[in-house]
Amino acid sequence: MFRLAVVATLLFLPAWQLVAQEYQVSSAEAPPTGTLAPEIASLMDAKGIKVTKGSTTVCELWLAKEWPVEANATTGGEVIYPLTVGQ
């Protein structure tokens, strides 16, 4: 039984790498328009990350330029990331 599991693992493990090679990561140049509020769009970075599989876009990631933090924020104890309320 153990040998069968090892053989099956060795046969099918390389197949996962072949599936992953179908995806491509590239730079997304144009930020999304019309779907975000102007207040949110102003916080987004100008360049994003685009994941495609063939000619289909799987997802686009748009990161924030920076996260505003409270002026007198300190970390430690229960506070790990000193973000403002609502983030």
ChimeraX attribute file (.defattr): number of C-alpha atoms within 10 A of each C-alpha:
attribute: neighborCount
match mode: 1-to-1
recipient: residues
	/A:1	5
	/A:2	7
	/A:3	8
	/A:4	9
	/A:5	10
	/A:6	10
	/A:7	10
	/A:8	11
	/A:9	11
	/A:10	11
	/A:11	10
	/A:12	10
	/A:13	10
	/A:14	10
	/A:15	10
	/A:16	9
	/A:17	10
	/A:18	10
	/A:19	9
	/A:20	10
	/A:21	9
	/A:22	10
	/A:23	14
	/A:24	13
	/A:25	13
	/A:26	11
	/A:27	12
	/A:28	16
	/A:29	11
	/A:30	9
	/A:31	16
	/A:32	13
	/A:33	9
	/A:34	8
	/A:35	7
	/A:36	11
	/A:37	9
	/A:38	10
	/A:39	8
	/A:40	9
	/A:41	17
	/A:42	12
	/A:43	15
	/A:44	16
	/A:45	13
	/A:46	15
	/A:47	16
	/A:48	18
	/A:49	14
	/A:50	17
	/A:51	17
	/A:52	15
	/A:53	14
	/A:54	10
	/A:55	6
	/A:56	9
	/A:57	12
	/A:58	13
	/A:59	12
	/A:60	17
	/A:61	13
	/A:62	18
	/A:63	13
	/A:64	15
	/A:65	12
	/A:66	9
	/A:67	11
	/A:68	11
	/A:69	13
	/A:70	11
	/A:71	8
	/A:72	6
	/A:73	11
	/A:74	11
	/A:75	9
	/A:76	8
	/A:77	6
	/A:78	6
	/A:79	10
	/A:80	9
	/A:81	11
	/A:82	16
	/A:83	13
	/A:84	12
	/A:85	7
	/A:86	4
	/A:87	7
